[in-house]
Amino acid sequence: MIKLLSRWIKLLLQSLIESQKPLKESTQKMPTKNELQSDANLLLIRDFYTTKSTLGKLYLNGELFCNTLELAWKDNQRSVSCIPEGEYDVRIRLPRESATRDYLHLLVKEVKDRSYILFHIGNTPKDTKGCILVGMKRGENRIYDSRIAMDLLIKELLFLNKKKINLIIKRK
């Protein structure tokens, strides 16, 4: 987590320095067509289960990114269960598309028998109705620093500028 924060601070400083240079002096290279078209890959490994929640670790392109909290598995029942393990497409969802989320968040697409499964801010099972919460730290039935984790996740996905976001959910 510290490595990720250091990376963002470095990028922020670099962008501030670059913004002070005249445009023709910029040394930033344009991404290639292949770099723009490759995917961003999220891997959620569920590794701790209670009667109230499912905790996991979220990896972005193979690197540990943050922790997750979902509801306990209850046969994929709407609003009371986490979603099934499997592979999903994900997209960034704008605040204007949501009646309840006034920040960028993620929408998990085409979940069997479910709709509007999101990655969003929250700390306990009471904060989700089947969605995936992200946080920097975790405890039993709880995650911490959710807003920080969500902001960093969205910023990293925007920075990567990938055409497609894939999600794989599995158990440890």
Chimera marker file (.cmm) of the C-alpha trace (Angstrom):
<marker_set name="trace">
<marker id="1" x="0.000" y="0.000" z="0.000" r="1" g="1" b="0" radius="0.5"/>
<marker id="2" x="2.879" y="2.376" z="0.827" r="1" g="1" b="0" radius="0.5"/>
<marker id="3" x="4.446" y="1.477" z="-2.533" r="1" g="1" b="0" radius="0.5"/>
<marker id="4" x="1.228" y="2.528" z="-4.275" r="1" g="1" b="0" radius="0.5"/>
<marker id="5" x="1.010" y="5.833" z="-2.380" r="1" g="1" b="0" radius="0.5"/>
<marker id="6" x="4.669" y="6.551" z="-3.182" r="1" g="1" b="0" radius="0.5"/>
<marker id="7" x="3.973" y="5.877" z="-6.830" r="1" g="1" b="0" radius="0.5"/>
<marker id="8" x="1.076" y="8.355" z="-6.835" r="1" g="1" b="0" radius="0.5"/>
<marker id="9" x="3.137" y="11.032" z="-5.103" r="1" g="1" b="0" radius="0.5"/>
<marker id="10" x="5.898" y="10.531" z="-7.670" r="1" g="1" b="0" radius="0.5"/>
<marker id="11" x="3.402" y="10.780" z="-10.535" r="1" g="1" b="0" radius="0.5"/>
<marker id="12" x="1.867" y="13.917" z="-9.047" r="1" g="1" b="0" radius="0.5"/>
<marker id="13" x="5.281" y="15.571" z="-8.715" r="1" g="1" b="0" radius="0.5"/>
<marker id="14" x="6.220" y="14.553" z="-12.262" r="1" g="1" b="0" radius="0.5"/>
<marker id="15" x="2.996" y="16.001" z="-13.636" r="1" g="1" b="0" radius="0.5"/>
<marker id="16" x="3.567" y="19.259" z="-11.770" r="1" g="1" b="0" radius="0.5"/>
<marker id="17" x="7.082" y="19.505" z="-13.181" r="1" g="1" b="0" radius="0.5"/>
<marker id="18" x="5.866" y="18.609" z="-16.694" r="1" g="1" b="0" radius="0.5"/>
<marker id="19" x="3.123" y="21.253" z="-16.518" r="1" g="1" b="0" radius="0.5"/>
<marker id="20" x="5.788" y="23.926" z="-15.966" r="1" g="1" b="0" radius="0.5"/>
<marker id="21" x="7.709" y="22.994" z="-19.149" r="1" g="1" b="0" radius="0.5"/>
<marker id="22" x="6.782" y="24.289" z="-22.577" r="1" g="1" b="0" radius="0.5"/>
<marker id="23" x="4.827" y="21.692" z="-24.548" r="1" g="1" b="0" radius="0.5"/>
<marker id="24" x="7.587" y="20.900" z="-27.071" r="1" g="1" b="0" radius="0.5"/>
<marker id="25" x="10.060" y="20.054" z="-24.260" r="1" g="1" b="0" radius="0.5"/>
<marker id="26" x="7.836" y="17.335" z="-22.805" r="1" g="1" b="0" radius="0.5"/>
<marker id="27" x="9.560" y="13.939" z="-22.749" r="1" g="1" b="0" radius="0.5"/>
<marker id="28" x="6.394" y="11.916" z="-22.171" r="1" g="1" b="0" radius="0.5"/>
<marker id="29" x="5.922" y="9.349" z="-24.919" r="1" g="1" b="0" radius="0.5"/>
<marker id="30" x="2.527" y="8.666" z="-26.412" r="1" g="1" b="0" radius="0.5"/>
<marker id="31" x="1.128" y="5.219" z="-25.615" r="1" g="1" b="0" radius="0.5"/>
<marker id="32" x="1.191" y="2.739" z="-28.482" r="1" g="1" b="0" radius="0.5"/>
<marker id="33" x="-1.988" y="1.309" z="-29.983" r="1" g="1" b="0" radius="0.5"/>
<marker id="34" x="-1.335" y="-2.024" z="-28.200" r="1" g="1" b="0" radius="0.5"/>
<marker id="35" x="-0.860" y="-0.292" z="-24.847" r="1" g="1" b="0" radius="0.5"/>
<marker id="36" x="-4.213" y="1.452" z="-25.247" r="1" g="1" b="0" radius="0.5"/>
<marker id="37" x="-6.018" y="-1.728" z="-26.261" r="1" g="1" b="0" radius="0.5"/>
<marker id="38" x="-4.699" y="-4.152" z="-23.654" r="1" g="1" b="0" radius="0.5"/>
<marker id="39" x="-6.937" y="-4.921" z="-20.691" r="1" g="1" b="0" radius="0.5"/>
<marker id="40" x="-6.863" y="-4.022" z="-17.031" r="1" g="1" b="0" radius="0.5"/>
<marker id="41" x="-7.249" y="-7.173" z="-14.949" r="1" g="1" b="0" radius="0.5"/>
<marker id="42" x="-8.804" y="-7.293" z="-11.503" r="1" g="1" b="0" radius="0.5"/>
<marker id="43" x="-8.525" y="-10.485" z="-9.473" r="1" g="1" b="0" radius="0.5"/>
<marker id="44" x="-10.580" y="-10.757" z="-6.287" r="1" g="1" b="0" radius="0.5"/>
<marker id="45" x="-9.495" y="-13.652" z="-4.089" r="1" g="1" b="0" radius="0.5"/>
<marker id="46" x="-11.976" y="-14.329" z="-1.297" r="1" g="1" b="0" radius="0.5"/>
<marker id="47" x="-10.082" y="-15.630" z="1.705" r="1" g="1" b="0" radius="0.5"/>
<marker id="48" x="-12.041" y="-15.067" z="4.945" r="1" g="1" b="0" radius="0.5"/>
<marker id="49" x="-15.664" y="-15.987" z="5.584" r="1" g="1" b="0" radius="0.5"/>
<marker id="50" x="-18.075" y="-15.257" z="8.427" r="1" g="1" b="0" radius="0.5"/>
<marker id="51" x="-21.848" y="-15.578" z="8.683" r="1" g="1" b="0" radius="0.5"/>
<marker id="52" x="-22.105" y="-11.838" z="7.927" r="1" g="1" b="0" radius="0.5"/>
<marker id="53" x="-19.374" y="-11.168" z="5.380" r="1" g="1" b="0" radius="0.5"/>
<marker id="54" x="-16.786" y="-12.355" z="2.896" r="1" g="1" b="0" radius="0.5"/>
<marker id="55" x="-13.384" y="-10.657" z="2.954" r="1" g="1" b="0" radius="0.5"/>
<marker id="56" x="-10.900" y="-10.749" z="0.144" r="1" g="1" b="0" radius="0.5"/>
<marker id="57" x="-7.911" y="-9.200" z="-1.532" r="1" g="1" b="0" radius="0.5"/>
<marker id="58" x="-8.117" y="-7.308" z="-4.805" r="1" g="1" b="0" radius="0.5"/>
<marker id="59" x="-5.214" y="-7.483" z="-7.249" r="1" g="1" b="0" radius="0.5"/>
<marker id="60" x="-4.787" y="-5.103" z="-10.165" r="1" g="1" b="0" radius="0.5"/>
<marker id="61" x="-2.697" y="-6.498" z="-13.017" r="1" g="1" b="0" radius="0.5"/>
<marker id="62" x="-1.098" y="-9.018" z="-10.657" r="1" g="1" b="0" radius="0.5"/>
<marker id="63" x="-0.235" y="-6.616" z="-7.809" r="1" g="1" b="0" radius="0.5"/>
<marker id="64" x="-2.057" y="-6.538" z="-4.472" r="1" g="1" b="0" radius="0.5"/>
<marker id="65" x="-4.099" y="-3.345" z="-4.498" r="1" g="1" b="0" radius="0.5"/>
<marker id="66" x="-6.572" y="-3.339" z="-1.597" r="1" g="1" b="0" radius="0.5"/>
<marker id="67" x="-8.970" y="-5.376" z="0.523" r="1" g="1" b="0" radius="0.5"/>
<marker id="68" x="-12.612" y="-6.147" z="-0.207" r="1" g="1" b="0" radius="0.5"/>
<marker id="69" x="-15.730" y="-6.810" z="1.827" r="1" g="1" b="0" radius="0.5"/>
<marker id="70" x="-18.865" y="-8.471" z="0.494" r="1" g="1" b="0" radius="0.5"/>
<marker id="71" x="-21.898" y="-10.085" z="2.037" r="1" g="1" b="0" radius="0.5"/>
<marker id="72" x="-21.736" y="-13.766" z="2.980" r="1" g="1" b="0" radius="0.5"/>
<marker id="73" x="-22.701" y="-16.284" z="0.299" r="1" g="1" b="0" radius="0.5"/>
<marker id="74" x="-26.458" y="-16.975" z="0.385" r="1" g="1" b="0" radius="0.5"/>
<marker id="75" x="-27.111" y="-18.643" z="-2.982" r="1" g="1" b="0" radius="0.5"/>
<marker id="76" x="-26.785" y="-15.396" z="-4.963" r="1" g="1" b="0" radius="0.5"/>
<marker id="77" x="-29.978" y="-13.989" z="-3.452" r="1" g="1" b="0" radius="0.5"/>
<marker id="78" x="-30.543" y="-10.381" z="-4.461" r="1" g="1" b="0" radius="0.5"/>
<marker id="79" x="-29.510" y="-7.821" z="-1.784" r="1" g="1" b="0" radius="0.5"/>
<marker id="80" x="-28.430" y="-10.438" z="0.804" r="1" g="1" b="0" radius="0.5"/>
<marker id="81" x="-25.620" y="-12.407" z="-0.875" r="1" g="1" b="0" radius="0.5"/>
<marker id="82" x="-22.297" y="-11.842" z="-2.560" r="1" g="1" b="0" radius="0.5"/>
<marker id="83" x="-22.216" y="-12.652" z="-6.259" r="1" g="1" b="0" radius="0.5"/>
<marker id="84" x="-21.008" y="-16.005" z="-7.644" r="1" g="1" b="0" radius="0.5"/>
<marker id="85" x="-17.371" y="-16.688" z="-8.364" r="1" g="1" b="0" radius="0.5"/>
<marker id="86" x="-16.556" y="-16.267" z="-12.013" r="1" g="1" b="0" radius="0.5"/>
<marker id="87" x="-15.403" y="-13.873" z="-14.710" r="1" g="1" b="0" radius="0.5"/>
<marker id="88" x="-17.068" y="-10.533" z="-15.361" r="1" g="1" b="0" radius="0.5"/>
<marker id="89" x="-16.630" y="-7.410" z="-17.417" r="1" g="1" b="0" radius="0.5"/>
<marker id="90" x="-16.440" y="-4.182" z="-15.437" r="1" g="1" b="0" radius="0.5"/>
<marker id="91" x="-16.745" y="-0.550" z="-16.416" r="1" g="1" b="0" radius="0.5"/>
<marker id="92" x="-16.251" y="2.773" z="-14.710" r="1" g="1" b="0" radius="0.5"/>
<marker id="93" x="-19.622" y="4.276" z="-13.828" r="1" g="1" b="0" radius="0.5"/>
<marker id="94" x="-20.154" y="8.011" z="-13.643" r="1" g="1" b="0" radius="0.5"/>
<marker id="95" x="-21.885" y="9.736" z="-10.714" r="1" g="1" b="0" radius="0.5"/>
<marker id="96" x="-24.646" y="11.024" z="-13.002" r="1" g="1" b="0" radius="0.5"/>
<marker id="97" x="-25.609" y="7.405" z="-13.770" r="1" g="1" b="0" radius="0.5"/>
<marker id="98" x="-26.373" y="6.732" z="-10.115" r="1" g="1" b="0" radius="0.5"/>
<marker id="99" x="-29.024" y="8.006" z="-7.748" r="1" g="1" b="0" radius="0.5"/>
<marker id="100" x="-26.923" y="7.123" z="-4.687" r="1" g="1" b="0" radius="0.5"/>
<marker id="101" x="-23.214" y="7.386" z="-5.604" r="1" g="1" b="0" radius="0.5"/>
<marker id="102" x="-21.837" y="10.893" z="-6.192" r="1" g="1" b="0" radius="0.5"/>
<marker id="103" x="-18.359" y="9.655" z="-7.151" r="1" g="1" b="0" radius="0.5"/>
<marker id="104" x="-16.807" y="7.486" z="-9.845" r="1" g="1" b="0" radius="0.5"/>
<marker id="105" x="-17.263" y="3.799" z="-9.056" r="1" g="1" b="0" radius="0.5"/>
<marker id="106" x="-17.257" y="0.466" z="-10.885" r="1" g="1" b="0" radius="0.5"/>
<marker id="107" x="-20.165" y="-1.500" z="-12.315" r="1" g="1" b="0" radius="0.5"/>
<marker id="108" x="-19.854" y="-5.284" z="-12.650" r="1" g="1" b="0" radius="0.5"/>
<marker id="109" x="-21.703" y="-6.245" z="-15.812" r="1" g="1" b="0" radius="0.5"/>
<marker id="110" x="-23.885" y="-9.256" z="-16.575" r="1" g="1" b="0" radius="0.5"/>
<marker id="111" x="-24.058" y="-10.930" z="-13.173" r="1" g="1" b="0" radius="0.5"/>
<marker id="112" x="-26.485" y="-13.851" z="-13.386" r="1" g="1" b="0" radius="0.5"/>
<marker id="113" x="-29.875" y="-13.002" z="-11.824" r="1" g="1" b="0" radius="0.5"/>
<marker id="114" x="-28.522" y="-9.701" z="-10.453" r="1" g="1" b="0" radius="0.5"/>
<marker id="115" x="-28.196" y="-6.086" z="-11.534" r="1" g="1" b="0" radius="0.5"/>
<marker id="116" x="-26.273" y="-2.996" z="-10.469" r="1" g="1" b="0" radius="0.5"/>
<marker id="117" x="-23.471" y="-4.831" z="-8.678" r="1" g="1" b="0" radius="0.5"/>
<marker id="118" x="-20.954" y="-2.100" z="-7.866" r="1" g="1" b="0" radius="0.5"/>
<marker id="119" x="-17.528" y="-1.586" z="-6.370" r="1" g="1" b="0" radius="0.5"/>
<marker id="120" x="-18.188" y="1.290" z="-3.977" r="1" g="1" b="0" radius="0.5"/>
<marker id="121" x="-17.330" y="2.946" z="-0.668" r="1" g="1" b="0" radius="0.5"/>
<marker id="122" x="-18.454" y="1.350" z="2.600" r="1" g="1" b="0" radius="0.5"/>
<marker id="123" x="-17.080" y="-0.271" z="5.730" r="1" g="1" b="0" radius="0.5"/>
<marker id="124" x="-19.429" y="-2.992" z="6.996" r="1" g="1" b="0" radius="0.5"/>
<marker id="125" x="-21.946" y="-5.503" z="5.632" r="1" g="1" b="0" radius="0.5"/>
<marker id="126" x="-24.693" y="-2.954" z="6.404" r="1" g="1" b="0" radius="0.5"/>
<marker id="127" x="-23.172" y="-0.685" z="3.719" r="1" g="1" b="0" radius="0.5"/>
<marker id="128" x="-23.733" y="-3.179" z="0.888" r="1" g="1" b="0" radius="0.5"/>
<marker id="129" x="-26.674" y="-4.959" z="-0.628" r="1" g="1" b="0" radius="0.5"/>
<marker id="130" x="-24.611" y="-7.436" z="-2.620" r="1" g="1" b="0" radius="0.5"/>
<marker id="131" x="-21.959" y="-5.046" z="-3.922" r="1" g="1" b="0" radius="0.5"/>
<marker id="132" x="-18.190" y="-5.130" z="-3.381" r="1" g="1" b="0" radius="0.5"/>
<marker id="133" x="-16.676" y="-2.666" z="-0.917" r="1" g="1" b="0" radius="0.5"/>
<marker id="134" x="-12.985" y="-1.737" z="-1.079" r="1" g="1" b="0" radius="0.5"/>
<marker id="135" x="-10.685" y="-0.698" z="1.762" r="1" g="1" b="0" radius="0.5"/>
<marker id="136" x="-7.040" y="-0.281" z="2.649" r="1" g="1" b="0" radius="0.5"/>
<marker id="137" x="-7.176" y="-2.348" z="5.871" r="1" g="1" b="0" radius="0.5"/>
<marker id="138" x="-9.538" y="-4.959" z="7.219" r="1" g="1" b="0" radius="0.5"/>
<marker id="139" x="-10.849" y="-6.556" z="10.379" r="1" g="1" b="0" radius="0.5"/>
<marker id="140" x="-13.581" y="-9.083" z="11.050" r="1" g="1" b="0" radius="0.5"/>
<marker id="141" x="-16.727" y="-7.994" z="9.184" r="1" g="1" b="0" radius="0.5"/>
<marker id="142" x="-15.156" y="-4.591" z="8.456" r="1" g="1" b="0" radius="0.5"/>
<marker id="143" x="-12.804" y="-2.722" z="6.165" r="1" g="1" b="0" radius="0.5"/>
<marker id="144" x="-11.156" y="0.647" z="6.765" r="1" g="1" b="0" radius="0.5"/>
<marker id="145" x="-10.167" y="3.667" z="4.647" r="1" g="1" b="0" radius="0.5"/>
<marker id="146" x="-12.689" y="2.764" z="1.974" r="1" g="1" b="0" radius="0.5"/>
<marker id="147" x="-12.826" y="6.208" z="0.365" r="1" g="1" b="0" radius="0.5"/>
<marker id="148" x="-9.031" y="6.220" z="-0.037" r="1" g="1" b="0" radius="0.5"/>
<marker id="149" x="-9.071" y="2.744" z="-1.603" r="1" g="1" b="0" radius="0.5"/>
<marker id="150" x="-11.896" y="3.665" z="-4.005" r="1" g="1" b="0" radius="0.5"/>
<marker id="151" x="-10.191" y="6.903" z="-5.056" r="1" g="1" b="0" radius="0.5"/>
<marker id="152" x="-6.883" y="5.123" z="-5.648" r="1" g="1" b="0" radius="0.5"/>
<marker id="153" x="-8.538" y="2.299" z="-7.583" r="1" g="1" b="0" radius="0.5"/>
<marker id="154" x="-10.388" y="4.680" z="-9.907" r="1" g="1" b="0" radius="0.5"/>
<marker id="155" x="-7.308" y="6.876" z="-10.375" r="1" g="1" b="0" radius="0.5"/>
<marker id="156" x="-5.161" y="3.856" z="-11.203" r="1" g="1" b="0" radius="0.5"/>
<marker id="157" x="-7.686" y="2.531" z="-13.713" r="1" g="1" b="0" radius="0.5"/>
<marker id="158" x="-7.951" y="5.965" z="-15.333" r="1" g="1" b="0" radius="0.5"/>
<marker id="159" x="-4.163" y="6.272" z="-15.377" r="1" g="1" b="0" radius="0.5"/>
<marker id="160" x="-3.813" y="2.856" z="-17.038" r="1" g="1" b="0" radius="0.5"/>
<marker id="161" x="-6.289" y="4.041" z="-19.691" r="1" g="1" b="0" radius="0.5"/>
<marker id="162" x="-7.221" y="0.507" z="-20.704" r="1" g="1" b="0" radius="0.5"/>
<marker id="163" x="-10.017" y="-0.246" z="-23.111" r="1" g="1" b="0" radius="0.5"/>
<marker id="164" x="-11.471" y="-3.114" z="-21.075" r="1" g="1" b="0" radius="0.5"/>
<marker id="165" x="-11.566" y="-4.050" z="-17.388" r="1" g="1" b="0" radius="0.5"/>
<marker id="166" x="-11.823" y="-7.765" z="-16.562" r="1" g="1" b="0" radius="0.5"/>
<marker id="167" x="-12.732" y="-9.155" z="-13.138" r="1" g="1" b="0" radius="0.5"/>
<marker id="168" x="-12.140" y="-12.694" z="-11.915" r="1" g="1" b="0" radius="0.5"/>
<marker id="169" x="-13.576" y="-13.694" z="-8.549" r="1" g="1" b="0" radius="0.5"/>
<marker id="170" x="-12.414" y="-16.893" z="-6.886" r="1" g="1" b="0" radius="0.5"/>
<marker id="171" x="-11.763" y="-18.362" z="-3.481" r="1" g="1" b="0" radius="0.5"/>
<marker id="172" x="-8.288" y="-18.881" z="-2.020" r="1" g="1" b="0" radius="0.5"/>
<link id1="1" id2="2" r="1" g="1" b="0" radius="0.2"/>
<link id1="2" id2="3" r="1" g="1" b="0" radius="0.2"/>
<link id1="3" id2="4" r="1" g="1" b="0" radius="0.2"/>
<link id1="4" id2="5" r="1" g="1" b="0" radius="0.2"/>
<link id1="5" id2="6" r="1" g="1" b="0" radius="0.2"/>
<link id1="6" id2="7" r="1" g="1" b="0" radius="0.2"/>
<link id1="7" id2="8" r="1" g="1" b="0" radius="0.2"/>
<link id1="8" id2="9" r="1" g="1" b="0" radius="0.2"/>
<link id1="9" id2="10" r="1" g="1" b="0" radius="0.2"/>
<link id1="10" id2="11" r="1" g="1" b="0" radius="0.2"/>
<link id1="11" id2="12" r="1" g="1" b="0" radius="0.2"/>
<link id1="12" id2="13" r="1" g="1" b="0" radius="0.2"/>
<link id1="13" id2="14" r="1" g="1" b="0" radius="0.2"/>
<link id1="14" id2="15" r="1" g="1" b="0" radius="0.2"/>
<link id1="15" id2="16" r="1" g="1" b="0" radius="0.2"/>
<link id1="16" id2="17" r="1" g="1" b="0" radius="0.2"/>
<link id1="17" id2="18" r="1" g="1" b="0" radius="0.2"/>
<link id1="18" id2="19" r="1" g="1" b="0" radius="0.2"/>
<link id1="19" id2="20" r="1" g="1" b="0" radius="0.2"/>
<link id1="20" id2="21" r="1" g="1" b="0" radius="0.2"/>
<link id1="21" id2="22" r="1" g="1" b="0" radius="0.2"/>
<link id1="22" id2="23" r="1" g="1" b="0" radius="0.2"/>
<link id1="23" id2="24" r="1" g="1" b="0" radius="0.2"/>
<link id1="24" id2="25" r="1" g="1" b="0" radius="0.2"/>
<link id1="25" id2="26" r="1" g="1" b="0" radius="0.2"/>
<link id1="26" id2="27" r="1" g="1" b="0" radius="0.2"/>
<link id1="27" id2="28" r="1" g="1" b="0" radius="0.2"/>
<link id1="28" id2="29" r="1" g="1" b="0" radius="0.2"/>
<link id1="29" id2="30" r="1" g="1" b="0" radius="0.2"/>
<link id1="30" id2="31" r="1" g="1" b="0" radius="0.2"/>
<link id1="31" id2="32" r="1" g="1" b="0" radius="0.2"/>
<link id1="32" id2="33" r="1" g="1" b="0" radius="0.2"/>
<link id1="33" id2="34" r="1" g="1" b="0" radius="0.2"/>
<link id1="34" id2="35" r="1" g="1" b="0" radius="0.2"/>
<link id1="35" id2="36" r="1" g="1" b="0" radius="0.2"/>
<link id1="36" id2="37" r="1" g="1" b="0" radius="0.2"/>
<link id1="37" id2="38" r="1" g="1" b="0" radius="0.2"/>
<link id1="38" id2="39" r="1" g="1" b="0" radius="0.2"/>
<link id1="39" id2="40" r="1" g="1" b="0" radius="0.2"/>
<link id1="40" id2="41" r="1" g="1" b="0" radius="0.2"/>
<link id1="41" id2="42" r="1" g="1" b="0" radius="0.2"/>
<link id1="42" id2="43" r="1" g="1" b="0" radius="0.2"/>
<link id1="43" id2="44" r="1" g="1" b="0" radius="0.2"/>
<link id1="44" id2="45" r="1" g="1" b="0" radius="0.2"/>
<link id1="45" id2="46" r="1" g="1" b="0" radius="0.2"/>
<link id1="46" id2="47" r="1" g="1" b="0" radius="0.2"/>
<link id1="47" id2="48" r="1" g="1" b="0" radius="0.2"/>
<link id1="48" id2="49" r="1" g="1" b="0" radius="0.2"/>
<link id1="49" id2="50" r="1" g="1" b="0" radius="0.2"/>
<link id1="50" id2="51" r="1" g="1" b="0" radius="0.2"/>
<link id1="51" id2="52" r="1" g="1" b="0" radius="0.2"/>
<link id1="52" id2="53" r="1" g="1" b="0" radius="0.2"/>
<link id1="53" id2="54" r="1" g="1" b="0" radius="0.2"/>
<link id1="54" id2="55" r="1" g="1" b="0" radius="0.2"/>
<link id1="55" id2="56" r="1" g="1" b="0" radius="0.2"/>
<link id1="56" id2="57" r="1" g="1" b="0" radius="0.2"/>
<link id1="57" id2="58" r="1" g="1" b="0" radius="0.2"/>
<link id1="58" id2="59" r="1" g="1" b="0" radius="0.2"/>
<link id1="59" id2="60" r="1" g="1" b="0" radius="0.2"/>
<link id1="60" id2="61" r="1" g="1" b="0" radius="0.2"/>
<link id1="61" id2="62" r="1" g="1" b="0" radius="0.2"/>
<link id1="62" id2="63" r="1" g="1" b="0" radius="0.2"/>
<link id1="63" id2="64" r="1" g="1" b="0" radius="0.2"/>
<link id1="64" id2="65" r="1" g="1" b="0" radius="0.2"/>
<link id1="65" id2="66" r="1" g="1" b="0" radius="0.2"/>
<link id1="66" id2="67" r="1" g="1" b="0" radius="0.2"/>
<link id1="67" id2="68" r="1" g="1" b="0" radius="0.2"/>
<link id1="68" id2="69" r="1" g="1" b="0" radius="0.2"/>
<link id1="69" id2="70" r="1" g="1" b="0" radius="0.2"/>
<link id1="70" id2="71" r="1" g="1" b="0" radius="0.2"/>
<link id1="71" id2="72" r="1" g="1" b="0" radius="0.2"/>
<link id1="72" id2="73" r="1" g="1" b="0" radius="0.2"/>
<link id1="73" id2="74" r="1" g="1" b="0" radius="0.2"/>
<link id1="74" id2="75" r="1" g="1" b="0" radius="0.2"/>
<link id1="75" id2="76" r="1" g="1" b="0" radius="0.2"/>
<link id1="76" id2="77" r="1" g="1" b="0" radius="0.2"/>
<link id1="77" id2="78" r="1" g="1" b="0" radius="0.2"/>
<link id1="78" id2="79" r="1" g="1" b="0" radius="0.2"/>
<link id1="79" id2="80" r="1" g="1" b="0" radius="0.2"/>
<link id1="80" id2="81" r="1" g="1" b="0" radius="0.2"/>
<link id1="81" id2="82" r="1" g="1" b="0" radius="0.2"/>
<link id1="82" id2="83" r="1" g="1" b="0" radius="0.2"/>
<link id1="83" id2="84" r="1" g="1" b="0" radius="0.2"/>
<link id1="84" id2="85" r="1" g="1" b="0" radius="0.2"/>
<link id1="85" id2="86" r="1" g="1" b="0" radius="0.2"/>
<link id1="86" id2="87" r="1" g="1" b="0" radius="0.2"/>
<link id1="87" id2="88" r="1" g="1" b="0" radius="0.2"/>
<link id1="88" id2="89" r="1" g="1" b="0" radius="0.2"/>
<link id1="89" id2="90" r="1" g="1" b="0" radius="0.2"/>
<link id1="90" id2="91" r="1" g="1" b="0" radius="0.2"/>
<link id1="91" id2="92" r="1" g="1" b="0" radius="0.2"/>
<link id1="92" id2="93" r="1" g="1" b="0" radius="0.2"/>
<link id1="93" id2="94" r="1" g="1" b="0" radius="0.2"/>
<link id1="94" id2="95" r="1" g="1" b="0" radius="0.2"/>
<link id1="95" id2="96" r="1" g="1" b="0" radius="0.2"/>
<link id1="96" id2="97" r="1" g="1" b="0" radius="0.2"/>
<link id1="97" id2="98" r="1" g="1" b="0" radius="0.2"/>
<link id1="98" id2="99" r="1" g="1" b="0" radius="0.2"/>
<link id1="99" id2="100" r="1" g="1" b="0" radius="0.2"/>
<link id1="100" id2="101" r="1" g="1" b="0" radius="0.2"/>
<link id1="101" id2="102" r="1" g="1" b="0" radius="0.2"/>
<link id1="102" id2="103" r="1" g="1" b="0" radius="0.2"/>
<link id1="103" id2="104" r="1" g="1" b="0" radius="0.2"/>
<link id1="104" id2="105" r="1" g="1" b="0" radius="0.2"/>
<link id1="105" id2="106" r="1" g="1" b="0" radius="0.2"/>
<link id1="106" id2="107" r="1" g="1" b="0" radius="0.2"/>
<link id1="107" id2="108" r="1" g="1" b="0" radius="0.2"/>
<link id1="108" id2="109" r="1" g="1" b="0" radius="0.2"/>
<link id1="109" id2="110" r="1" g="1" b="0" radius="0.2"/>
<link id1="110" id2="111" r="1" g="1" b="0" radius="0.2"/>
<link id1="111" id2="112" r="1" g="1" b="0" radius="0.2"/>
<link id1="112" id2="113" r="1" g="1" b="0" radius="0.2"/>
<link id1="113" id2="114" r="1" g="1" b="0" radius="0.2"/>
<link id1="114" id2="115" r="1" g="1" b="0" radius="0.2"/>
<link id1="115" id2="116" r="1" g="1" b="0" radius="0.2"/>
<link id1="116" id2="117" r="1" g="1" b="0" radius="0.2"/>
<link id1="117" id2="118" r="1" g="1" b="0" radius="0.2"/>
<link id1="118" id2="119" r="1" g="1" b="0" radius="0.2"/>
<link id1="119" id2="120" r="1" g="1" b="0" radius="0.2"/>
<link id1="120" id2="121" r="1" g="1" b="0" radius="0.2"/>
<link id1="121" id2="122" r="1" g="1" b="0" radius="0.2"/>
<link id1="122" id2="123" r="1" g="1" b="0" radius="0.2"/>
<link id1="123" id2="124" r="1" g="1" b="0" radius="0.2"/>
<link id1="124" id2="125" r="1" g="1" b="0" radius="0.2"/>
<link id1="125" id2="126" r="1" g="1" b="0" radius="0.2"/>
<link id1="126" id2="127" r="1" g="1" b="0" radius="0.2"/>
<link id1="127" id2="128" r="1" g="1" b="0" radius="0.2"/>
<link id1="128" id2="129" r="1" g="1" b="0" radius="0.2"/>
<link id1="129" id2="130" r="1" g="1" b="0" radius="0.2"/>
<link id1="130" id2="131" r="1" g="1" b="0" radius="0.2"/>
<link id1="131" id2="132" r="1" g="1" b="0" radius="0.2"/>
<link id1="132" id2="133" r="1" g="1" b="0" radius="0.2"/>
<link id1="133" id2="134" r="1" g="1" b="0" radius="0.2"/>
<link id1="134" id2="135" r="1" g="1" b="0" radius="0.2"/>
<link id1="135" id2="136" r="1" g="1" b="0" radius="0.2"/>
<link id1="136" id2="137" r="1" g="1" b="0" radius="0.2"/>
<link id1="137" id2="138" r="1" g="1" b="0" radius="0.2"/>
<link id1="138" id2="139" r="1" g="1" b="0" radius="0.2"/>
<link id1="139" id2="140" r="1" g="1" b="0" radius="0.2"/>
<link id1="140" id2="141" r="1" g="1" b="0" radius="0.2"/>
<link id1="141" id2="142" r="1" g="1" b="0" radius="0.2"/>
<link id1="142" id2="143" r="1" g="1" b="0" radius="0.2"/>
<link id1="143" id2="144" r="1" g="1" b="0" radius="0.2"/>
<link id1="144" id2="145" r="1" g="1" b="0" radius="0.2"/>
<link id1="145" id2="146" r="1" g="1" b="0" radius="0.2"/>
<link id1="146" id2="147" r="1" g="1" b="0" radius="0.2"/>
<link id1="147" id2="148" r="1" g="1" b="0" radius="0.2"/>
<link id1="148" id2="149" r="1" g="1" b="0" radius="0.2"/>
<link id1="149" id2="150" r="1" g="1" b="0" radius="0.2"/>
<link id1="150" id2="151" r="1" g="1" b="0" radius="0.2"/>
<link id1="151" id2="152" r="1" g="1" b="0" radius="0.2"/>
<link id1="152" id2="153" r="1" g="1" b="0" radius="0.2"/>
<link id1="153" id2="154" r="1" g="1" b="0" radius="0.2"/>
<link id1="154" id2="155" r="1" g="1" b="0" radius="0.2"/>
<link id1="155" id2="156" r="1" g="1" b="0" radius="0.2"/>
<link id1="156" id2="157" r="1" g="1" b="0" radius="0.2"/>
<link id1="157" id2="158" r="1" g="1" b="0" radius="0.2"/>
<link id1="158" id2="159" r="1" g="1" b="0" radius="0.2"/>
<link id1="159" id2="160" r="1" g="1" b="0" radius="0.2"/>
<link id1="160" id2="161" r="1" g="1" b="0" radius="0.2"/>
<link id1="161" id2="162" r="1" g="1" b="0" radius="0.2"/>
<link id1="162" id2="163" r="1" g="1" b="0" radius="0.2"/>
<link id1="163" id2="164" r="1" g="1" b="0" radius="0.2"/>
<link id1="164" id2="165" r="1" g="1" b="0" radius="0.2"/>
<link id1="165" id2="166" r="1" g="1" b="0" radius="0.2"/>
<link id1="166" id2="167" r="1" g="1" b="0" radius="0.2"/>
<link id1="167" id2="168" r="1" g="1" b="0" radius="0.2"/>
<link id1="168" id2="169" r="1" g="1" b="0" radius="0.2"/>
<link id1="169" id2="170" r="1" g="1" b="0" radius="0.2"/>
<link id1="170" id2="171" r="1" g="1" b="0" radius="0.2"/>
<link id1="171" id2="172" r="1" g="1" b="0" radius="0.2"/>
</marker_set>
